Amino acid sequence: MSSLSTSLLCSGISAYQGTAPPPTPTIWDQAAMDRSHWFQRQEILQVEGAAAEDGRSPSIWDTFVHNGHAPGRSNGDVASDGYHKYKEDVRLMKETGLEGYRFSISWSRLIPNGRGDVNPKGLEYYNNLIDELITHGIQPHVTLFHYDLPQVLEDEYQGWLSPRIVGDFTEYANVCFGEFGDRVSHWTTLNEPNVMAAGGYDTAIFPPGRCSYPFGASNCSHGDSVHEPYIVAHNFLLAHSSVYSLYKRKYQAEQQGSVGINIFIYHYVPKTNSMEDMLATKRAQDFLTGWFMQPLVHGDYPNSMKKLVGDKIPKFSKDQWRKLIGAFDFIGVNYYNTLGVKDNTKNIPQDQRDFMTDPLVEFSVVDRDESGAKILTAYGLQGVLEHLKQNYGNPPIYIQENGYPMPHDATLDDAPRVKYLCAHVGSLLNAIRNGSNTLGYFTWSFLDLFELMEGYESSYGMYYVDFEDEELKRYPKLSARWYTNFLNREQTVIRENNPTSASNSSYA
C-alpha cells in the first residue's frame, strides 16, 4: 500500500464552521487501524473534583496548588466534577465511540491515610465508575499513580525520597488489584515518573516542589536538585518492579491482566549535522527515555548517565536488577512534540550541575516557524516509536497521551486540534506499518479539565466544559465529531511532510 493511500490530508477542516460532523474523507489504512485500539484519557486528579468529600484526604497536589502554584491560584477542588457526573461522561464516551477509557485512582480517596483502612466511599465510587464503563462496552485502563501522593506520607517520611514508599505503594496496588482486578485488565503503575522526578525534585514546577539554589523555578527553601531526582527515580523503578512482581505472583493466573509503566518522551533531533550535536541528542534520549527504559530492559542505567552523573545515581543490587529486567507487559508513551538538541559540553563540576544540566545539552523549539506560527512535528511520534523499536526490543506500546492545547473559551471549532490529531494518527499508523508493536492510542483529553501547568487557562479537551456554569455543562467540539467519524472509519488522517519541510505544515 502506498504512503499516499495510507494517509491523506484532512481536507476542509480549517474551513469547517457548521454543526454537522466535519467533512468525510474516503481512504484510511484499514490494516494498521485494525491492529490498534482507540481510546480517551484523563486523570482523576484533574477531572474528579470532590477534593474534600466522602473521606478523601489531601494529596501533595492539593497542597501544592493551594499554596498558589497554579495559574490564577486555581485548583482541582471541583475541576470537571467527574465524581458526581461520571454517568453523564460515560454516556458521552459511548456516543463518541470509544473502545476504552484510561483514568487514575486517587490513592488519597481510596486509602486516605496512605496505608491501612480502605475508605468505603472511595471504593464505592471506583466500583461504580468501572461498572458504568463496562456496562457501556468501554474497557477501563487504570493508572495507579498520577503525581497525587497522599500528603500524609510526604509528611511522615518525605514520600518518594524514602525507600519506605515501595512497601506502601505495593500495598496500595494490592488493594486495587484485589478490589478491581476482576474487571480491570490493563494497569499502569506510574504516570510520567521521569517528569515527576525532575519537575518535583529539581525545577520544583510540580509537587512536592523541592529544589536547591541556584536551580528551580521558584524560591528553593528545601530540597537538593543535584541528587534528589536520581533518588526518586530509583525508588519509582523499585516500586514499579515490586508491584509488577506482586501482580504476576498473586493475580496473573486468575485475572490474566497486563501491567506496564508510562514514560513522557520527546522526539529529539540534532540542531545541526555535527557529530557533537548527534552525540548530544543521544545523551538527551538517555536522560529522558533511557533513564527508565534501560533498567527495565537491561537492568541498569545508561552508560552515558553513569559517566556524567557518577555516584549521584544510585546502584541496583543484583536482586533488584534481576527483578527489573522485563518487568513490564507494555510501555505507555506520552508524546506531544519534538525538540532540537545542541551540544553544550561545559566544564561544570558534577556537584554544581542539576538533573536538567547533567546531559550537557541545550534544547530548542522546532514546532514554530520564523514568524512564530505553530507547525506540525507529528513525524516525531513515529520517530519515538522507531527509537523504542530499535533500542528496546520493540516492546508492546500504548500511546497514552497525545493532544493539542488551545485557549479555554466557548468556541467549539477547534480545527487546529483536529489537524494535530489527524497528523499524529497518521504518524502512528505509519509506525505500525513499519513494524512498531503499538497496541492502542489515547488522546488527551476527553473533557476540558484542570490542567496541571495551565490551570483553566487552556485546555486539551474534545468536549468543552463551561466552568462558569454551576452545572458544568459539556458540549462537543469539532474534534469530538471528527474523532467519532474517525473511529467509524469515515475520516482520514494527514500524512505530514518530512522534517526538512515541516515549515510547510503550518496549522495555527
C-alpha positions as CSV (number, residue, x, y, z in Angstrom):
1,M,0.0,0.0,0.0
2,S,1.4,3.4,-0.9
3,S,2.1,6.0,1.7
4,L,-0.4,8.3,-0.1
5,S,-3.2,5.8,0.4
6,T,-2.1,5.2,3.9
7,S,-3.0,8.7,5.0
8,L,-4.4,11.6,3.2
9,L,-4.9,15.3,4.1
10,C,-8.0,16.1,6.3
11,S,-9.2,18.5,3.6
12,G,-11.7,21.1,4.6
13,I,-11.2,21.0,8.3
14,S,-9.8,24.6,8.7
15,A,-12.8,26.0,6.8
16,Y,-15.4,23.9,8.6
17,Q,-17.9,26.0,10.6
18,G,-21.1,24.0,10.7
19,T,-22.8,22.0,13.4
20,A,-22.9,18.7,11.4
21,P,-19.9,16.4,11.6
22,P,-16.8,17.6,9.7
23,P,-16.1,16.5,6.1
24,T,-15.9,12.8,5.5
25,P,-12.8,11.5,3.5
26,T,-12.6,8.2,1.8
27,I,-9.3,6.4,2.4
28,W,-7.6,5.1,5.6
29,D,-5.1,2.4,6.4
30,Q,-7.6,-0.3,7.4
31,A,-4.9,-2.9,8.3
32,A,-3.0,-0.6,10.5
33,M,-6.1,0.7,12.2
34,D,-7.3,-2.8,12.9
35,R,-4.0,-3.6,14.7
36,S,-4.6,-0.8,17.2
37,H,-7.3,0.4,19.6
38,W,-8.6,3.9,20.1
39,F,-9.2,5.4,23.5
40,Q,-9.5,8.6,25.5
41,R,-7.8,9.5,28.7
42,Q,-8.0,11.9,31.7
43,E,-6.7,11.7,35.2
44,I,-8.9,11.6,38.3
45,L,-6.7,14.3,39.9
46,Q,-7.7,16.7,37.1
47,V,-11.3,15.8,36.4
48,E,-12.7,14.2,39.5
49,G,-13.1,17.2,41.9
50,A,-14.9,16.5,45.2
51,A,-11.5,17.0,46.9
52,A,-12.8,17.1,50.4
53,E,-15.8,14.8,50.1
54,D,-16.6,11.3,51.3
55,G,-13.4,10.8,53.3
56,R,-10.7,11.8,50.8
57,S,-7.5,13.2,52.3
58,P,-5.3,15.9,50.8
59,S,-2.7,14.8,48.2
60,I,0.6,16.6,47.6
61,W,-1.1,18.3,44.5
62,D,-3.8,19.7,46.7
63,T,-1.2,21.2,49.0
64,F,0.9,22.5,46.1
65,V,-1.9,24.3,44.3
66,H,-3.5,25.6,47.5
67,N,-0.1,27.3,48.1
68,G,-0.6,29.3,44.9
69,H,1.4,27.2,42.4
70,A,-1.2,27.2,39.7
71,P,-2.3,30.0,37.3
72,G,-4.7,32.3,38.9
73,R,-4.4,30.4,42.2
74,S,-6.7,27.8,40.6
75,N,-7.1,24.3,42.0
76,G,-8.8,21.0,41.3
77,D,-11.2,21.1,44.2
78,V,-14.2,20.9,41.8
79,A,-12.4,20.5,38.4
80,S,-14.9,19.0,35.9
81,D,-16.8,17.3,38.8
82,G,-16.4,13.8,37.4
83,Y,-17.1,12.5,40.8
84,H,-20.7,13.4,40.5
85,K,-21.1,13.4,36.7
86,Y,-19.4,10.2,35.8
87,K,-22.6,8.6,34.4
88,E,-23.1,11.5,32.0
89,D,-19.4,11.4,31.0
90,V,-19.5,7.7,30.3
91,R,-22.6,8.2,28.2
92,L,-20.7,10.8,26.1
93,M,-17.8,8.3,25.8
94,K,-20.2,5.8,24.4
95,E,-21.7,8.3,22.0
96,T,-18.2,9.2,20.8
97,G,-17.5,5.6,20.1
98,L,-14.6,4.9,22.5
99,E,-13.2,1.4,22.9
100,G,-11.6,2.2,26.2
101,Y,-11.0,4.9,28.8
102,R,-7.9,5.4,30.9
103,F,-8.2,7.1,34.3
104,S,-6.3,7.1,37.6
105,I,-7.3,6.1,41.0
106,S,-6.8,8.7,43.8
107,W,-4.7,7.0,46.4
108,S,-5.9,9.7,48.9
109,R,-9.6,8.8,48.2
110,L,-9.2,5.0,48.4
111,I,-6.7,4.8,51.3
112,P,-6.8,8.3,53.0
113,N,-4.0,7.5,55.5
114,G,-1.7,6.2,52.8
115,R,-1.9,2.7,54.3
116,G,-4.3,0.7,56.3
117,D,-8.1,1.1,56.2
118,V,-9.8,1.4,52.8
119,N,-12.3,4.2,52.5
120,P,-15.8,2.6,51.7
121,K,-17.0,5.7,49.8
122,G,-13.8,5.7,47.7
123,L,-14.2,2.0,47.0
124,E,-17.9,2.5,46.1
125,Y,-17.1,5.4,43.6
126,Y,-14.4,3.5,41.7
127,N,-16.5,0.3,41.6
128,N,-19.4,2.4,40.2
129,L,-17.2,4.1,37.6
130,I,-15.7,0.8,36.4
131,D,-19.1,-0.9,36.3
132,E,-20.6,2.0,34.3
133,L,-17.8,1.8,31.8
134,I,-18.2,-1.9,31.3
135,T,-22.0,-1.6,31.0
136,H,-21.4,0.7,28.1
137,G,-18.9,-1.6,26.4
138,I,-15.9,0.6,27.3
139,Q,-12.7,-1.0,28.6
140,P,-11.2,0.5,31.8
141,H,-7.5,1.2,31.8
142,V,-6.3,2.2,35.2
143,T,-3.3,4.2,36.4
144,L,-2.3,3.7,40.0
145,F,-0.3,6.9,40.5
146,H,-0.5,10.3,38.8
147,Y,1.5,12.7,40.8
148,D,-1.0,12.6,43.7
149,L,0.8,11.1,46.7
150,P,-1.2,11.3,49.9
151,Q,0.2,14.3,51.8
152,V,0.3,12.2,55.0
153,L,3.1,10.0,53.5
154,E,5.0,13.1,52.4
155,D,4.8,14.5,55.9
156,E,5.7,11.2,57.5
157,Y,8.9,10.2,55.5
158,Q,9.2,12.5,52.5
159,G,7.3,10.2,50.2
160,W,9.2,9.1,47.1
161,L,12.5,10.2,48.6
162,S,12.3,7.3,51.0
163,P,12.6,3.6,50.2
164,R,9.7,3.1,52.6
165,I,7.4,4.2,49.7
166,V,8.0,0.9,48.0
167,G,6.1,-1.1,50.6
168,D,3.2,1.4,50.9
169,F,2.8,1.7,47.1
170,T,2.8,-2.1,46.8
171,E,0.2,-2.5,49.4
172,Y,-2.0,0.2,47.8
173,A,-1.6,-1.6,44.5
174,N,-2.6,-4.9,46.2
175,V,-5.9,-3.3,47.3
176,C,-6.6,-2.1,43.8
177,F,-5.8,-5.4,42.2
178,G,-7.9,-7.2,44.7
179,E,-10.9,-4.9,44.6
180,F,-11.0,-4.1,40.8
181,G,-8.9,-6.7,39.1
182,D,-11.9,-8.9,38.2
183,R,-13.0,-6.1,35.8
184,V,-9.7,-4.2,35.0
185,S,-7.2,-6.0,32.9
186,H,-4.8,-3.0,32.0
187,W,-2.8,-1.4,34.8
188,T,-0.3,1.4,34.5
189,T,1.7,1.7,37.7
190,L,3.2,5.2,37.4
191,N,2.4,8.1,35.1
192,E,5.5,10.1,33.8
193,P,7.8,9.2,36.7
194,N,10.7,10.8,34.7
195,V,8.7,14.1,34.7
196,M,7.8,14.0,38.4
197,A,11.4,13.2,39.4
198,A,12.7,16.2,37.5
199,G,9.7,18.6,38.0
200,G,9.1,17.8,41.6
201,Y,12.7,17.5,42.9
202,D,14.8,19.7,40.6
203,T,12.8,22.5,39.0
204,A,10.0,22.5,41.6
205,I,7.3,23.1,39.0
206,F,5.5,20.0,40.3
207,P,4.8,18.9,43.9
208,P,6.3,18.4,46.3
209,G,8.2,21.5,45.0
210,R,11.6,20.6,46.1
211,C,14.8,22.2,44.7
212,S,18.0,23.9,45.8
213,Y,19.7,27.2,44.9
214,P,20.5,28.2,42.2
215,F,18.2,25.7,40.5
216,G,14.5,25.6,40.5
217,A,11.7,27.8,39.1
218,S,10.7,29.2,42.5
219,N,12.2,30.1,45.8
220,C,14.1,26.9,46.9
221,S,13.6,26.6,50.6
222,H,14.1,22.8,50.8
223,G,15.5,20.1,48.6
224,D,18.6,19.1,46.6
225,S,18.3,19.5,42.8
226,V,21.7,17.8,42.4
227,H,20.9,14.4,44.0
228,E,17.2,14.0,44.7
229,P,15.8,13.5,41.2
230,Y,18.0,10.4,40.8
231,I,17.0,9.0,44.3
232,V,13.3,9.5,43.5
233,A,13.6,7.9,40.0
234,H,15.4,4.9,41.6
235,N,12.5,4.5,44.1
236,F,10.0,4.8,41.3
237,L,11.7,1.9,39.5
238,L,11.9,-0.3,42.6
239,A,8.2,0.4,43.4
240,H,7.1,-0.4,39.9
241,S,9.0,-3.7,39.8
242,S,7.6,-4.6,43.3
243,V,4.1,-4.0,42.1
244,Y,4.7,-5.9,38.8
245,S,6.1,-8.9,40.8
246,L,3.1,-8.8,43.1
247,Y,0.6,-9.0,40.2
248,K,2.4,-11.8,38.5
249,R,2.8,-13.8,41.7
250,K,-0.7,-13.2,43.2
251,Y,-3.1,-12.2,40.5
252,Q,-1.9,-13.1,37.0
253,A,-3.2,-16.7,36.9
254,E,-6.8,-15.7,37.7
255,Q,-7.1,-12.2,36.3
256,Q,-5.0,-12.5,33.2
257,G,-4.2,-8.8,33.1
258,S,-1.2,-6.7,32.0
259,V,0.9,-4.3,34.0
260,G,3.0,-1.5,32.5
261,I,4.6,1.8,33.2
262,N,4.2,5.2,31.5
263,I,7.1,7.5,30.3
264,F,6.9,11.0,28.9
265,I,9.0,11.2,25.7
266,Y,10.1,14.0,23.4
267,H,11.4,13.3,20.0
268,Y,14.8,14.8,19.7
269,V,16.6,15.9,16.6
270,P,20.1,17.3,16.4
271,K,20.3,21.0,15.8
272,T,23.0,20.5,13.2
273,N,24.6,17.5,11.4
274,S,27.7,17.9,13.5
275,M,29.0,14.8,15.4
276,E,28.8,16.9,18.7
277,D,25.0,17.6,18.2
278,M,24.3,14.0,17.2
279,L,26.0,12.7,20.4
280,A,24.2,15.3,22.4
281,T,20.9,14.0,21.0
282,K,21.8,10.5,22.1
283,R,22.6,11.8,25.6
284,A,19.2,13.6,25.7
285,Q,17.4,10.4,24.8
286,D,19.3,8.5,27.5
287,F,18.5,11.0,30.2
288,L,14.7,11.2,29.4
289,T,13.8,7.8,28.0
290,G,16.8,5.6,28.8
291,W,16.6,6.7,32.5
292,F,13.7,4.2,32.9
293,M,13.8,2.0,29.8
294,Q,17.4,0.9,30.1
295,P,16.9,-0.6,33.6
296,L,13.6,-2.2,32.6
297,V,15.2,-3.8,29.5
298,H,18.9,-4.2,30.5
299,G,18.9,-3.9,34.3
300,D,21.0,-0.7,34.7
301,Y,21.1,2.9,33.9
302,P,22.5,4.1,30.5
303,N,26.3,4.3,30.4
304,S,26.2,8.0,29.4
305,M,24.2,8.8,32.6
306,K,26.6,6.8,34.8
307,K,29.6,8.5,33.2
308,L,28.2,12.1,33.6
309,V,26.4,11.7,36.9
310,G,28.9,9.5,38.8
311,D,27.9,8.4,42.3
312,K,24.9,10.8,42.2
313,I,22.9,8.0,40.6
314,P,22.1,5.0,43.0
315,K,23.1,1.5,42.1
316,F,20.9,-1.5,41.8
317,S,21.6,-4.6,43.8
318,K,21.9,-7.9,41.9
319,D,18.4,-8.9,43.2
320,Q,16.9,-5.6,42.2
321,W,18.2,-5.6,38.6
322,R,17.1,-9.1,38.1
323,K,13.6,-8.2,39.2
324,L,13.7,-5.1,37.0
325,I,14.6,-6.7,33.7
326,G,11.4,-7.4,31.7
327,A,9.2,-6.0,34.5
328,F,6.5,-4.8,32.1
329,D,3.9,-6.1,29.8
330,F,3.6,-2.8,27.9
331,I,5.2,0.7,27.9
332,G,2.9,3.7,28.0
333,V,4.2,6.7,26.0
334,N,3.1,10.3,26.4
335,Y,4.2,12.3,23.4
336,Y,3.4,15.9,22.4
337,N,6.2,17.4,20.4
338,T,9.8,17.5,19.1
339,L,12.8,19.4,20.4
340,G,16.1,20.3,18.8
341,V,19.3,19.4,20.6
342,K,22.6,21.2,20.6
343,D,25.8,20.1,22.4
344,N,26.6,22.2,25.5
345,T,29.7,20.5,26.8
346,K,30.9,22.8,29.5
347,N,33.4,22.1,32.2
348,I,31.0,22.3,35.1
349,P,31.8,20.0,38.1
350,Q,29.2,17.3,38.9
351,D,28.3,18.8,42.2
352,Q,27.4,22.1,40.5
353,R,25.0,20.5,37.9
354,D,21.4,19.6,38.5
355,F,19.5,16.9,36.6
356,M,18.5,19.4,33.9
357,T,22.1,20.4,33.1
358,D,23.7,17.0,33.6
359,P,23.2,15.8,30.0
360,L,25.3,18.8,28.8
361,V,22.8,19.8,26.1
362,E,20.7,22.8,25.0
363,F,17.1,22.4,23.8
364,S,15.3,24.5,21.2
365,V,11.8,24.6,20.0
366,V,11.3,23.2,16.4
367,D,7.5,23.4,16.2
368,R,7.3,27.1,15.3
369,D,8.4,28.8,12.1
370,E,10.3,32.1,11.9
371,S,7.0,34.1,12.3
372,G,6.2,32.2,15.5
373,A,3.3,30.1,13.9
374,K,2.9,26.6,15.1
375,I,4.0,23.9,12.7
376,L,3.3,20.2,12.7
377,T,6.1,17.9,14.1
378,A,4.0,14.8,14.1
379,Y,6.8,12.9,12.5
380,G,8.3,12.9,16.0
381,L,5.7,10.3,17.2
382,Q,6.9,7.9,14.5
383,G,10.5,8.7,15.5
384,V,9.8,7.9,19.1
385,L,8.3,4.6,18.2
386,E,11.1,3.8,15.9
387,H,13.6,4.6,18.7
388,L,11.8,2.3,21.1
389,K,11.7,-0.4,18.5
390,Q,15.4,-0.2,17.6
391,N,16.8,0.3,21.1
392,Y,14.5,-1.6,23.5
393,G,13.3,-4.7,21.6
394,N,10.1,-3.3,20.1
395,P,8.0,-3.5,23.3
396,P,4.2,-3.5,23.3
397,I,3.2,0.2,23.4
398,Y,0.2,2.3,24.2
399,I,0.3,5.9,23.3
400,Q,-1.3,7.1,26.5
401,E,-1.3,10.9,25.9
402,N,-1.3,12.9,22.8
403,G,-3.1,16.2,22.4
404,Y,-3.1,19.9,21.5
405,P,-3.7,22.9,23.8
406,M,-5.9,25.8,22.9
407,P,-7.3,28.7,25.0
408,H,-10.2,27.6,27.1
409,D,-13.1,29.6,25.6
410,A,-16.6,29.0,24.3
411,T,-15.6,28.2,20.7
412,L,-16.3,24.7,19.6
413,D,-14.4,25.0,16.4
414,D,-11.0,23.6,17.4
415,A,-9.8,22.9,13.9
416,P,-6.1,23.2,14.8
417,R,-6.6,20.4,17.3
418,V,-8.2,18.2,14.6
419,K,-5.2,18.8,12.3
420,Y,-2.8,18.0,15.1
421,L,-4.6,14.8,15.9
422,C,-5.0,13.9,12.2
423,A,-1.3,14.2,11.6
424,H,-0.3,12.3,14.7
425,V,-2.7,9.4,14.0
426,G,-1.1,9.3,10.5
427,S,2.3,9.2,12.0
428,L,1.2,6.4,14.4
429,L,-0.3,4.3,11.5
430,N,3.0,4.7,9.5
431,A,4.9,3.4,12.5
432,I,2.6,0.4,12.8
433,R,3.0,-0.3,9.1
434,N,6.8,-0.2,9.7
435,G,6.6,-2.8,12.5
436,S,6.0,-0.9,15.7
437,N,4.3,-3.0,18.3
438,T,1.8,-0.2,19.2
439,L,-1.4,-1.6,20.6
440,G,-3.5,1.5,21.2
441,Y,-3.8,5.3,21.2
442,F,-5.3,7.6,23.8
443,T,-5.9,11.2,23.1
444,W,-5.5,13.8,25.9
445,S,-8.1,14.7,26.9
446,F,-11.8,13.7,26.7
447,L,-13.1,16.8,28.6
448,D,-11.7,20.2,29.4
449,L,-10.3,19.9,32.9
450,F,-7.9,21.3,35.4
451,E,-4.5,21.3,33.6
452,L,-1.5,20.8,35.9
453,M,0.5,23.6,34.3
454,E,-2.1,25.9,32.9
455,G,-5.0,25.6,35.3
456,Y,-8.2,26.5,33.5
457,E,-6.5,29.0,31.1
458,S,-6.0,26.4,28.3
459,S,-7.5,23.0,27.5
460,Y,-7.0,19.9,25.5
461,G,-10.5,18.5,25.7
462,M,-12.7,17.3,22.9
463,Y,-15.7,18.3,25.0
464,Y,-15.9,21.9,26.2
465,V,-16.8,22.3,29.9
466,D,-18.4,25.5,30.9
467,F,-16.7,26.2,34.2
468,E,-18.8,29.3,34.7
469,D,-22.0,27.3,34.7
470,E,-22.8,25.7,38.0
471,E,-23.9,22.5,36.2
472,L,-20.5,22.4,34.4
473,K,-22.3,21.5,31.1
474,R,-20.4,19.6,28.4
475,Y,-20.5,20.5,24.7
476,P,-18.9,18.5,21.8
477,K,-16.2,20.4,19.9
478,L,-15.3,19.8,16.3
479,S,-12.6,17.4,17.4
480,A,-15.1,15.2,19.2
481,R,-17.2,14.9,16.0
482,W,-14.0,14.3,13.9
483,Y,-12.9,11.5,16.3
484,T,-16.3,9.8,16.2
485,N,-16.1,9.8,12.4
486,F,-12.5,8.5,12.5
487,L,-13.5,5.7,14.9
488,N,-16.3,4.8,12.5
489,R,-13.7,4.6,9.7
490,E,-15.3,7.6,8.0
491,Q,-12.4,10.0,8.5
492,T,-8.9,10.0,7.1
493,V,-5.6,11.4,8.5
494,I,-2.8,13.7,7.4
495,R,0.4,12.3,6.1
496,E,2.8,15.0,7.4
497,N,5.7,16.3,5.4
498,N,9.1,15.1,6.5
499,P,11.2,17.2,9.0
500,T,13.1,19.0,6.3
501,S,9.8,20.6,5.0
502,A,7.9,20.9,8.3
503,S,7.7,24.6,7.8
504,N,5.2,23.9,5.1
505,S,2.8,22.3,7.6
506,S,1.5,25.4,9.4
507,Y,-1.7,24.7,11.3
508,A,-2.3,27.6,13.6
